[in-house]
Amino acid sequence: MEEKKFDALTVIRALAAFMVFFHHNNMFTQKTFGAFIHNFVNEFHVGVTVFFVLSGFLIYYRYYNIISTTINKKNWLLKYMRNRVARIYPMYFLLTTVTFVYFYLYNELPQHFIREYILNISFIRGFFTDYAFTGIPQGWSLTVEECFYFLTPLIILFSNKIKTIYIFFFFFLFGFLMVLLFRNSDFYGFFGTYKFMLSYTFFGRCFEFFIGIMLAKKMLKIKNENIMETKHGFKNTLIGLLWIIVSISLLILVKGNEKYGVFTMKGILINNFLLPIGIAILFYGLIKERTIIRTLLSTKLMMLLGKSSYIFYLIHMGFISFWLSDLFNNTIISFILLNIFSVALHLFIEEPCNNLIRKIKFQTTH
């Protein structure tokens, strides 16, 4: 029953993916809709920030009690990693491989395609400015996600002994140290600049995850005090929505001559540190408040779109979306068809692969 309260957050994944889609395919032209609306949609890359805050919340909330109370930590860690691989890797590996096959068929293979392919399927490419946007370009964010997944057990263990804010500062400052050490090395742009680190690596983006973790800790406390029931109201949901709107508006304000506000240092600060707070407030409202928004987000259709949103995110840029764009030259038609493809791939490939991998058993050791 408790997990039902998170149904709306499952659908938030879809809305976040849709935001990124329209960021990359902005149909709201200045001529028709005005400069503000056009620029506002341009900043819908913030859907990625929504993903990160949501991951921080859900992963910490779901696994905190398990790892904190499990005696056999090694066995639990193997199961945890198995489940994370099952969730992320099969479709990413398949679609990345198909993308490189497409490059081969259309004579678009990069010069060092084997190196590039290995860096892509291993998620390592996200640490290198030269390779971060190769293969499936938006896949750079999965390197950030995977870093969080692998570090979550350590974060949970240390969060019982150290204040969460100190753990955040450790990872954040570690990112600066990596740039300081490698910025002058000729190693394919590995932690090449501070701006790259802040924009495209876990260490620069970790505050988004830690805001989600702080919300999870608050909800765990509420759960332990047996006050998880929801109430009618709109306060936190409204505050969260307004906070997000104001944050996006500020990104427009600071963009100057840049295409997007997040390309500026002020924009990075707004995106990485101010915006996540509003997202967390919205999530809290969606969990605790019975609103028409939560009801609409919890419908079966929206839940299905939420579950298939990971695939939508992976294919919304790349050869499939390019084919659809060339074929129909209509953003809405492409959007609808991409959702249909995503649902089909989720039901017939992703979900079966996920279930198959989760059946792998690990021998319990004493």
ABEGO torsion letter per residue (X at the ends): XAAAAAAAAAAAAAAAAAAAAAAABBABBAAAAEAAAAAAAAAAAAAAAAAAAAAAAAAAAAAAAAAAABABAAAAAAAAAAAAAAAAAAAAAAAAAAAAAAAAAAGABBABAAAAAAAAAAGAAAABAAAAABEBAAAAAAAAAAAAAAAAAAAAAAAAABBAAAAAAAAAAAAAAAAAAAAABBBGGBGABAAAAAAABAAAAAAAAAAAAAAAAAAAAAAAAGAABBBBEAAAAAAAAAAAAAAAAAAAAAAEABABAAABAAAAAAAAAAAAAAAAAAAAAAAABBBAAAAAAABAAAAAAAAAAAAAAAAABEAAAAAAAAAAGBAAAAAAAAAAAAAAAAAAAAAAAAAAAAABBBBBBX
